[in-house]
Structure formats: C-alpha cells, structure tokens
Amino acid sequence: MCEKEWIVVKWKWALGIVFASIVLFGVAVYVILLSYNYNSLKPEITRAVKDDTGRELTLGGDISLKIGFTPAQRLLLRM
C-alpha cells in the first residue's frame, strides 16, 4: 500500500469515528429526553404561573414529550 492510499484510509477511519460519535451522541440525547419524567416539572410550572400572573394553574394529566421531524409546540386542553 502506498503512502497516498494509507492517508485515504486514515481519513476514512477518522471520518467514520466522527460520524459514529455524532450518531451515538444523538441517540443518547434522544434516550435521555424520552426517559425523563416531565411530570416532576408540574410544581415549578404552577409556581412560575402563580408568581407571574397571580393566578392558580392546575395541570391535570401527564406531561409527555413527543419527538418528531416537524418542529412544533402543541398545547392540548381537555375540558
């Protein structure tokens, strides 16, 4: 194997390692976000609303995170 081929092989390995690291980091963030208990944030949210507006806020039901390809914020109110 000549020197130029050896350099190409090194670059391929380096880029492969960088790509694999990015993918693993993304998977780790995804797993952490999906496994977090967002219901533990309810007291902080209600306290922040009370402090800012002076009104009581009741959050019924579970708070959950859904990750999709379309960025959006959704608020679902059931009465």
C-alpha positions as CSV (number, residue, x, y, z in Angstrom):
1,M,0.0,0.0,0.0
2,C,1.5,3.3,-1.0
3,E,1.5,6.4,1.2
4,K,-1.4,8.1,-0.5
5,E,-3.6,5.1,0.0
6,W,-2.6,5.0,3.6
7,I,-3.6,8.6,4.1
8,V,-7.0,8.0,2.5
9,V,-7.5,5.0,4.8
10,K,-6.7,7.2,7.9
11,W,-9.1,9.9,6.8
12,K,-11.9,7.3,6.2
13,W,-11.3,5.9,9.7
14,A,-11.2,9.4,11.2
15,L,-14.5,10.5,9.5
16,G,-16.1,7.2,10.4
17,I,-15.2,7.7,14.1
18,V,-16.5,11.3,14.0
19,F,-19.8,10.2,12.3
20,A,-20.3,7.4,14.8
21,S,-19.7,9.7,17.7
22,I,-22.3,12.2,16.4
23,V,-24.8,9.4,15.9
24,L,-24.2,7.9,19.4
25,F,-24.5,11.4,20.9
26,G,-27.8,11.9,19.2
27,V,-29.1,8.6,20.3
28,A,-28.0,9.3,23.9
29,V,-29.8,12.7,23.9
30,Y,-32.9,11.0,22.4
31,V,-33.0,8.3,25.1
32,I,-32.4,10.8,27.9
33,L,-35.2,13.1,26.6
34,L,-37.7,10.2,26.3
35,S,-36.9,8.7,29.7
36,Y,-37.1,12.0,31.7
37,N,-40.1,12.3,34.0
38,Y,-41.7,15.7,32.9
39,N,-44.4,15.4,35.5
40,S,-41.8,16.4,38.1
41,L,-41.9,19.9,36.5
42,K,-45.6,20.5,37.3
43,P,-44.9,22.2,40.7
44,E,-42.3,24.5,39.1
45,I,-44.7,25.4,36.2
46,T,-47.6,26.1,38.5
47,R,-45.4,28.2,40.9
48,A,-44.0,30.2,37.9
49,V,-47.5,30.9,36.7
50,K,-48.6,31.9,40.2
51,D,-45.6,34.2,40.6
52,D,-46.0,35.9,37.2
53,T,-49.8,36.2,36.9
54,G,-51.1,35.8,40.4
55,R,-53.5,33.1,39.2
56,E,-53.7,29.4,40.1
57,L,-52.9,26.9,37.4
58,T,-53.9,23.3,37.6
59,L,-52.2,20.8,35.3
60,G,-54.3,17.7,35.0
61,G,-53.0,14.6,33.3
62,D,-49.5,13.6,32.3
63,I,-46.9,15.8,30.7
64,S,-45.1,14.0,27.9
65,L,-42.6,14.7,25.1
66,K,-43.2,13.5,21.6
67,I,-40.2,13.9,19.2
68,G,-41.0,14.2,15.5
69,F,-39.5,15.5,12.3
70,T,-41.7,18.6,12.2
71,P,-40.8,21.2,14.9
72,A,-43.9,22.4,16.6
73,Q,-45.2,23.3,20.0
74,R,-48.6,22.0,20.9
75,L,-50.9,22.6,23.9
76,L,-53.8,20.2,24.3
77,L,-56.6,21.4,26.6
78,R,-59.3,18.9,27.6
79,M,-62.3,20.2,29.4
